[in-house]
Amino acid sequence: METSLEFLKLIDTPELSTSDRAHALLWWAGKDDITAGLHVTEICSIIEAAGHPAQNSSRLTAQLNADKKHVSKVPGNKAWRLHLRGRTELD
């Protein structure tokens, strides 16, 4: 399959928020291993590489922290991943 950057460019629309893009990238990261995730700085770098302005990693971290229904931190890591219920909503 494509890289995370290619995936983001494929699904990206102007209506998507940074949080929406982050959720999509977390879905992509866990497509083969649901325990896999991405660090906020990786997410921001991919979004920026897709042509969006510089991202505020602190703001994105706060948004992900607030979304306990869909995302969680990878145990023993600073990366984020989608919960199973979040994955099924995006599939």
C-alpha positions as CSV (number, residue, x, y, z in Angstrom):
1,M,0.0,0.0,0.0
2,E,1.0,3.6,-0.3
3,T,3.0,5.6,2.3
4,S,1.3,7.6,5.0
5,L,1.9,10.8,3.0
6,E,0.4,9.3,-0.2
7,F,-2.6,8.0,1.8
8,L,-3.2,11.5,3.3
9,K,-2.9,13.2,-0.1
10,L,-5.4,10.6,-1.5
11,I,-8.1,11.3,1.1
12,D,-7.4,14.9,2.0
13,T,-10.0,17.6,1.4
14,P,-10.2,21.2,2.5
15,E,-13.1,20.3,4.9
16,L,-10.9,18.0,7.0
17,S,-9.5,19.5,10.2
18,T,-6.1,18.7,11.6
19,S,-7.8,16.3,14.1
20,D,-9.6,14.6,11.2
21,R,-6.3,14.2,9.4
22,A,-4.6,12.9,12.5
23,H,-7.3,10.3,13.0
24,A,-7.0,9.2,9.3
25,L,-3.2,8.8,9.8
26,L,-3.7,6.8,12.9
27,W,-6.1,4.6,11.0
28,W,-3.5,4.2,8.3
29,A,-0.7,3.4,10.8
30,G,-2.7,0.6,12.4
31,K,-4.0,-0.9,9.2
32,D,-1.8,-4.0,9.5
33,D,-1.2,-3.9,13.3
34,I,-3.9,-2.3,15.4
35,T,-1.4,-1.8,18.2
36,A,0.7,0.5,16.0
37,G,0.6,4.2,16.3
38,L,2.2,7.5,15.5
39,H,3.8,10.2,17.6
40,V,2.3,13.7,17.4
41,T,5.5,15.1,15.8
42,E,5.2,12.4,13.1
43,I,1.6,13.3,12.5
44,C,2.4,17.0,12.2
45,S,5.3,16.3,9.9
46,I,3.2,14.2,7.5
47,I,0.4,16.8,7.5
48,E,3.0,19.5,6.7
49,A,4.6,17.4,4.0
50,A,1.2,17.1,2.4
51,G,1.2,20.9,1.8
52,H,-0.5,22.2,4.9
53,P,0.9,25.0,7.1
54,A,3.0,24.2,10.2
55,Q,1.0,22.3,12.8
56,N,0.8,23.1,16.5
57,S,1.8,19.8,18.1
58,S,0.7,20.9,21.6
59,R,-2.8,21.7,20.3
60,L,-3.0,18.4,18.5
61,T,-1.9,16.6,21.6
62,A,-4.7,18.3,23.6
63,Q,-7.2,17.4,20.9
64,L,-6.1,13.7,21.0
65,N,-6.1,13.7,24.8
66,A,-9.7,15.0,24.8
67,D,-10.8,12.2,22.3
68,K,-10.8,9.3,24.7
69,K,-13.6,7.6,22.8
70,H,-11.4,7.0,19.7
71,V,-7.7,7.3,20.5
72,S,-5.3,6.3,23.3
73,K,-1.6,6.4,23.9
74,V,0.4,3.3,23.0
75,P,1.5,1.7,26.3
76,G,5.1,2.5,27.2
77,N,5.3,4.9,24.3
78,K,4.4,8.5,23.5
79,A,2.7,7.5,20.2
80,W,-1.1,7.5,19.7
81,R,-3.3,4.8,18.2
82,L,-6.9,4.4,17.4
83,H,-9.2,2.3,19.7
84,L,-10.9,-0.6,17.9
85,R,-14.2,1.3,18.0
86,G,-12.5,4.3,16.4
87,R,-11.2,2.0,13.7
88,T,-14.6,0.5,12.9
89,E,-16.1,4.0,12.6
90,L,-13.4,4.9,10.0
91,D,-13.4,1.6,8.0
